[in-house]
Amino acid sequence: MKTTVLLRAFVCVALLSFVPHSPAVAENPTAWPEGYIIHSTSPDGQFGIVVPDHDLGVNDNGTDFENFVANLKTHQVLGKIEEADYFQNQNHRGLHVTWAPDSTACVLTYDGRFGYDTIWLVEIKGFRFTAINIEKHLTKVLASAVGEEGSNSAWFRFTPDGKKIVARALTYTGNPKLMDEKTRQARFSGTYDRASKKWILSEARRTKDWDTLSSGYSVSRCEDVFVAPDGDDSKVPPQFSGAFVTSEEEREKALDQELNDVYGPVKLLLPSARFANLKQEQIAWLKKRDAIPVGQRSELILARIKALEEFLWNEKA
């Protein structure tokens, strides 16, 4: 039987918490806490973010659920993530992790019911890690564009060399459940430089296209579409964050929708002359796609999605 009091006592004694902007040092990394699972794994399989499993979360009468950075190869935790209390499949909560290509860092976006709550940049070196809050900057710049704090959402990507982080964020004011004629919206574009620990690009401007832009940025959060024959979700990889379908034909339909979700915001953001050229490219691509039999188009569609996403995630876009 799991005993939360004992678990928390173990965590308090055994783990070294960190202060934001300062390294978390674990000279003697500790064993895995009971009832915790791997939420996200670095590209090289070395590190991960571990959180309480769903059973521990729903059966605990407390309100705080520690999240940790872990060394998956040694099965030891390196330290606690401050202000992080998410557990697996928590209602109205979410945790999305974006990793650097070289596995030395990740961005943790903790989502609430109507947008993000906190966002941390975690940088890992050996048995140490630092965590920097980058949510406050986004919130401040977005609020300046609309005149007040609203409901905010954010998306991130590391540049191929891992040295910078490209950020996209959106805000809307008023009733978080409903946008109306009084709602003010804005979009943020920025680039964070890891070496200098500064935003080297940062701007927000008014928009009326929250829905379209949100759909486009959210496509990057998916990891393709997984085919699970007969709808058997037990065959879906444990950390797969995309959608799953029952056939290759359904996969193509889902990918086509993602393609449309990306194409819409690209049309909004590109200068008219550049988009006119892109439109002709898209028409030619559609002819190429339609010449391929149904059930064999997925890889072609995926490649096109990635090509269009480059327009959304260009550092200066």
C-alpha positions in Angstrom: 0.0 0.0 0.0 1.4 3.4 -1.0 1.9 5.8 1.9 2.0 9.4 0.7 3.3 10.7 4.0 6.2 8.4 3.9 6.9 9.2 0.3 7.0 12.9 0.9 9.2 12.4 4.0 11.6 10.4 1.8 11.6 13.1 -0.9 12.3 15.8 1.6 15.2 14.0 3.2 16.7 12.4 0.2 16.4 15.0 -2.6 18.1 18.4 -3.0 15.6 20.9 -4.3 16.8 23.8 -6.4 16.5 27.5 -6.4 15.4 29.0 -9.8 18.4 30.3 -11.7 20.8 28.2 -9.5 22.1 24.7 -10.2 20.4 21.8 -8.5 23.3 19.6 -7.3 22.9 15.9 -6.5 26.2 14.6 -5.4 24.5 11.3 -4.3 21.5 10.8 -6.6 18.7 9.0 -4.9 16.6 5.9 -5.9 13.3 6.2 -7.7 10.4 7.3 -5.5 7.5 4.8 -5.3 4.5 5.5 -7.5 6.4 7.6 -10.0 6.5 7.1 -13.8 8.5 8.5 -16.7 6.5 11.3 -18.4 9.1 12.3 -21.0 12.4 11.0 -22.2 15.3 12.9 -23.8 16.2 12.1 -27.4 19.3 10.1 -26.3 17.4 8.2 -23.6 19.7 9.4 -20.9 17.3 11.8 -19.0 13.7 12.2 -18.3 10.9 14.0 -16.4 9.2 11.8 -13.8 5.8 12.5 -12.2 3.4 10.7 -9.9 1.3 8.1 -11.7 -2.5 8.6 -11.9 -3.3 6.2 -9.1 -1.0 8.0 -6.7 -2.4 11.4 -7.8 -6.1 10.7 -7.4 -5.8 8.7 -4.2 -3.8 11.4 -2.4 -5.7 13.9 -0.4 -2.8 16.4 -0.6 -2.4 19.1 -3.3 1.4 18.9 -4.0 2.9 16.3 -6.3 6.6 16.7 -6.8 8.0 16.4 -10.4 11.7 15.4 -10.9 14.5 15.5 -13.4 16.0 11.9 -13.5 18.9 10.0 -15.0 17.1 7.1 -16.7 20.2 5.1 -17.3 21.0 4.9 -13.6 17.3 5.1 -12.5 18.1 7.9 -10.1 16.5 11.3 -9.6 18.6 14.4 -9.8 16.4 16.9 -8.1 13.0 18.5 -7.8 11.4 20.9 -10.2 10.2 23.9 -8.3 6.5 24.9 -8.4 5.7 21.7 -10.3 2.9 19.5 -9.0 1.5 17.6 -12.1 0.5 14.0 -12.0 -0.2 11.6 -14.9 -3.5 12.4 -16.7 -4.5 15.0 -14.2 -7.9 16.6 -14.9 -7.7 20.1 -16.5 -3.9 20.0 -16.3 -1.1 19.1 -18.7 2.7 18.9 -19.0 4.4 19.2 -22.4 8.1 18.7 -22.7 10.2 20.0 -25.6 13.7 18.6 -25.7 16.9 20.0 -27.2 18.3 17.8 -30.0 21.4 17.0 -27.9 19.3 16.2 -24.8 21.1 18.9 -22.7 17.9 20.9 -22.0 14.2 20.9 -22.2 11.3 23.3 -21.9 8.5 22.2 -19.5 5.2 23.8 -20.2 2.7 23.3 -17.4 -0.8 23.9 -18.7 -3.9 24.7 -16.7 -7.5 24.7 -17.9 -7.2 27.9 -20.0 -3.5 28.1 -20.9 -0.1 27.7 -19.3 0.5 28.1 -15.6 4.3 28.0 -15.4 7.1 27.4 -18.0 10.6 26.2 -17.1 13.8 25.9 -19.1 15.7 23.0 -17.6 19.4 22.6 -18.5 21.2 19.4 -17.5 24.9 18.8 -17.0 26.0 15.5 -15.4 24.3 15.2 -12.0 23.4 18.9 -12.0 20.6 20.9 -13.5 19.4 24.5 -13.5 15.9 25.8 -14.1 14.9 29.2 -15.3 11.4 30.5 -15.4 10.7 31.8 -18.9 6.9 32.2 -18.4 7.1 35.6 -16.7 8.7 37.2 -19.8 6.1 35.8 -22.1 3.2 36.9 -19.9 4.6 40.4 -19.5 5.1 41.0 -23.2 1.7 39.6 -24.1 0.0 41.7 -21.5 1.6 44.8 -22.8 0.2 44.1 -26.2 -3.4 43.8 -25.0 -3.4 46.1 -21.9 -3.9 43.3 -19.3 -3.1 39.7 -18.5 -5.3 37.2 -20.3 -5.4 33.5 -20.9 -2.1 32.5 -22.5 -0.8 29.5 -24.4 2.8 28.9 -25.6 4.8 26.5 -27.9 8.5 26.0 -28.2 11.2 24.6 -30.5 15.0 24.4 -30.1 17.0 25.4 -33.1 18.9 22.5 -34.8 22.1 23.3 -32.9 20.2 23.4 -29.6 21.7 26.8 -28.7 18.5 28.8 -29.0 14.8 28.3 -28.3 12.1 29.7 -30.7 8.9 30.6 -28.9 5.4 31.2 -30.1 2.6 32.3 -27.7 -0.9 33.6 -27.8 -3.2 35.5 -25.4 -6.8 36.5 -25.2 -8.6 38.7 -22.7 -12.0 38.4 -21.0 -14.0 35.3 -20.2 -11.6 32.4 -20.6 -14.5 30.2 -21.7 -15.7 32.4 -24.5 -14.2 34.9 -27.0 -16.6 37.7 -28.0 -16.4 41.1 -29.7 -14.8 42.6 -26.6 -12.0 40.1 -26.5 -8.5 41.4 -27.3 -5.9 38.9 -28.8 -2.2 39.1 -29.4 0.6 36.8 -30.6 4.2 36.6 -29.4 7.3 35.7 -31.4 10.6 35.4 -29.7 14.0 33.7 -29.5 15.8 32.8 -26.3 19.6 32.5 -26.4 20.8 29.8 -23.9 24.4 31.1 -23.7 23.5 34.7 -22.7 20.3 33.6 -20.9 18.5 36.5 -22.7 15.7 37.0 -25.2 17.4 38.2 -28.3 14.1 38.5 -30.2 10.9 39.4 -28.4 7.8 41.0 -29.8 4.0 40.8 -29.4 1.4 42.3 -31.7 -2.4 42.3 -31.9 -4.2 39.7 -33.9 -7.7 38.4 -34.5 -6.7 34.9 -35.5 -6.2 33.1 -32.2 -8.0 29.9 -33.4 -6.1 29.6 -36.6 -2.7 30.3 -35.1 -3.3 28.0 -32.2 -4.2 25.1 -34.5 -1.0 25.7 -36.5 1.4 25.9 -33.5 -0.3 22.9 -31.9 0.5 20.6 -34.8 4.1 20.7 -33.7 3.1 19.1 -30.4 2.0 16.0 -32.2 4.4 13.1 -32.9 2.8 12.0 -36.2 -0.3 9.8 -36.0 0.0 6.2 -34.8 -1.9 3.3 -36.5 -3.3 1.0 -33.8 -5.1 -1.9 -35.6 -8.6 -2.6 -34.2 -8.2 0.5 -32.0 -6.0 -1.4 -29.5 -4.5 1.5 -27.6 -2.2 -0.9 -25.7 0.0 -1.0 -28.9 0.5 2.8 -28.7 4.0 3.6 -27.4 3.8 4.7 -23.7 5.1 8.3 -24.3 3.5 8.8 -27.7 1.8 12.3 -27.5 0.1 12.3 -30.9 -3.2 10.8 -32.1 -3.8 7.2 -32.9 -6.1 5.7 -35.5 -7.1 2.2 -36.7 -5.9 2.2 -40.3 -3.4 3.8 -42.7 -6.3 5.5 -44.5 -7.4 7.2 -41.3 -3.8 8.2 -40.6 -3.7 10.0 -44.0 -7.0 11.8 -43.2 -5.6 13.0 -39.8 -2.4 14.1 -41.4 -4.3 16.0 -44.1 -6.1 17.9 -41.4 -2.8 18.7 -39.7 -1.6 20.0 -43.1 -4.6 22.3 -43.4 -4.0 23.5 -39.8 -0.5 24.6 -40.7 -1.3 26.0 -44.1 -3.9 28.4 -42.6 -1.6 30.3 -40.3 1.2 30.3 -43.0 -1.3 32.1 -45.3 -1.9 34.7 -42.5 1.8 35.3 -41.7 3.5 35.3 -45.1 3.7 38.5 -47.2 1.2 38.3 -50.0 3.8 38.0 -52.8 5.6 35.2 -51.0 2.4 33.4 -50.2 1.3 33.6 -53.9 4.4 31.6 -54.8 3.8 29.1 -52.0 0.2 28.7 -53.2 1.5 27.6 -56.6 3.9 25.2 -54.9 1.0 23.8 -52.9 -1.1 23.2 -56.0 1.7 21.3 -57.6 2.2 19.3 -54.5 -1.5 18.3 -54.3 -1.3 16.9 -57.8 1.7 14.9 -56.8 -0.1 13.6 -53.7 -3.3 12.7 -55.6 -1.3 10.6 -58.0 -0.3 8.3 -55.2 -2.7 5.5 -54.2 -4.7 6.1 -50.9 -2.9 4.3 -48.1 0.5 5.2 -49.4 0.6 8.9 -48.9 1.4 9.4 -45.2 5.2 10.0 -45.6 4.7 12.5 -48.4 2.1 14.4 -46.3 4.4 14.4 -43.2 7.2 15.8 -45.2 5.0 18.6 -46.5 3.8 19.4 -43.0 7.4 19.8 -41.9 8.2 22.0 -44.8 5.2 24.3 -44.1 6.0 24.4 -40.4 9.4 26.1 -41.2 7.5 29.2 -42.2 5.8 29.3 -38.8 9.0 28.6 -36.8 11.4 30.8 -38.7 13.2 32.8 -35.9 12.0 36.1 -37.4 8.5 34.9 -38.4 
